[in-house]
Amino acid sequence: MSDLRELLHRSEQLGFLYKESKPLSVMYELAEALKSRDGKGAVIFEKPVLPSREISSIRVAGGLMNNRSLIAGLLNAKRGEEITTRILEALRSRDRMTKELSCGLLPLDEVPPEEIDVRTLPILKHYRGEGGRYVTSGIFIVHDREEDLFSLSYHRMMLLGPRKFVIRAVEGRFLYKKVLEADRSGKDLPITVSIGSELGVMLSAATPAEDMDRLDLAGRIQRKSVEIARLDEDLVIPVRSEIVFVGRIKSGVRAREGPFYEILGKDIVRDQPVFVIDRIFVREDPIYYAILPAGCEHELLMGMPVEAKIMEEVSRYCKVRGVAMTSGGARWVEAAISIQKEFEGQAVLAALAAINAHRSLKRVIVVDSDIDVHDYESVMRAVNQRAHVPDDYIFIRNARGSSLDRSNLRYLNVGERRLLISLPQSKLIIDATIKGPSDLFKPPN
């Protein structure tokens, strides 16, 4: 099971697929329906209604990654916790897991140039206050010539015109660096964008791993080679995608992008790079895939791959029993880690290692091995039962955190003026492990 259609079929077998046959508009209504099913599994919409009020011939799907049990089922893993192990094994391996097809065997049809108009795709506008209609599942495939690697990464795309989007390229990330290189060279950056991708590609694109080929990583995660077709040295197409854009990020060109609703609130408007489409490839009867912003799928895709990275780093200092990016931290700024503690102070070492692995962390909670880190209520009980204030609360001040965390913003009244200031970010470690007689903390049996 790997491509979108197979994944939807498997979701139905597992009892995690809901089909909606009622016509729903891409302007808010589809997003509202996705929100009503958030965390409950996949949804497929048979009759998306375009802004022109026509019913699109392209169905919309979403929600495949909004439930850990469903993801485990799609990976043929026994439990949700094994997702972390699968990703970690794939990161440690260096097996080649791509299979190149000739373009003559490409199971995708190319849209004639005169018919290209992405405004006719069922691209959603999710919330009032958004800057426009957004592609949220677009996976950018970029060739690093120097290392001869292909990078995969998610970037939201705000629709500007029939062939044009403005994209969000986060500062410091791989794509951002390539955009700056293109700006300096004066040459456009060639890109392909996959929408409705296979399982490994979806997970690989969310996994921090800039030192390896992400297409190979995708194959290792799904334990099945990713089939690709090469258009030229820099452009490849994952042939089991539903829709693929082929185009360029324009050198030196910027447009206003946003607002957009992120996992921790509303993101601001910025000048961002512009992506222009030259070619579009589609499967027969294509399915458009949508990720609900600030929903469970958005959070899990961001957080699950980070769990593997944290586990690998923390395992150098202690025996790790589990890692969870918590729902309370939108699965991005808070981690819960269970360890088999061998000496006092080890919990703090584990937390520091986690921060080194994922620097967006704002709070790290370390618990004993008897606590299920995927049960947030159990984690919070451990905090209240086993962490003494203030001795077991360790603050790290003036440490940069996530750009999505706006809790450090404050209004300051200066005379008759009201100024918005940004305080230095900090981090908190909570050692919620037992330090006294263990029998006093055991639940009744």
PyMOL commands that set and color helices and strands:
alter all, ss='L'
color gray80, all
select helices_A, chain A and resi 4-13+29-36+68-74+82-92+103-105+113-115+118-120+174-185+199-204+214-222+296-314+327-329+346-357+376-386+438-440
alter helices_A, ss='H'
color red, helices_A
select strands_A, chain A and resi 17-20+24-25+42-45+48-49+59-62+98-101+109-110+134-135+139-144+149-154+157-161+164-167+189-195+226-230+236-238+243-257+260-262+265-267+270-282+287-289+319-325+334-340+363-368+393-396+409-414+417-422+427-432
alter strands_A, ss='S'
color yellow, strands_A
deselect
rebuild
show_as cartoon
